[in-house]
Amino acid sequence: MNGNINDDEGGAIANVGQTNQHTKYAEEEPLSTAVVMALADAAGVEPSEIGTPLYDTIDPDALDNLFSDKLDGSPRVGGQVVFTIRDYEVTVYSYGEIVVRDLN
């Protein structure tokens, strides 16, 4: 996982690779918020300066619920979702990692 871990406060510690931004998101944080923050980090801008709202690409509510617990309370295991926003490919893994890859 390229050395990425959660800090003691449960926040994300990001590590920039060659063209990839890796982020580990906290369970308490909405996934859609974590994706926006990861995109902003990768682009080197504030979240409000990304330019394309997340909802123009993917439904934030659906993204937030994608890896949530099943109706019986058991966790969902495995899986990922991949989408493109602006010049970035975003991959979100069920185990809590977000990878943002610059397509340029």
Rosetta blueprint (number, residue, H / E / L):
1 M L
2 N L
3 G L
4 N L
5 I L
6 N E
7 D L
8 D L
9 E L
10 G L
11 G L
12 A E
13 I L
14 A L
15 N E
16 V E
17 G L
18 Q L
19 T L
20 N E
21 Q E
22 H E
23 T E
24 K E
25 Y L
26 A L
27 E L
28 E L
29 E L
30 P L
31 L H
32 S H
33 T H
34 A H
35 V H
36 V H
37 M H
38 A H
39 L H
40 A H
41 D H
42 A H
43 A H
44 G L
45 V L
46 E L
47 P H
48 S H
49 E H
50 I L
51 G L
52 T L
53 P L
54 L H
55 Y H
56 D H
57 T L
58 I L
59 D L
60 P H
61 D H
62 A H
63 L H
64 D H
65 N H
66 L H
67 F L
68 S L
69 D L
70 K L
71 L L
72 D L
73 G L
74 S L
75 P L
76 R L
77 V L
78 G L
79 G L
80 Q E
81 V E
82 V E
83 F E
84 T E
85 I E
86 R L
87 D L
88 Y E
89 E E
90 V E
91 T E
92 V E
93 Y E
94 S L
95 Y L
96 G L
97 E E
98 I E
99 V E
100 V E
101 R E
102 D E
103 L L
104 N L
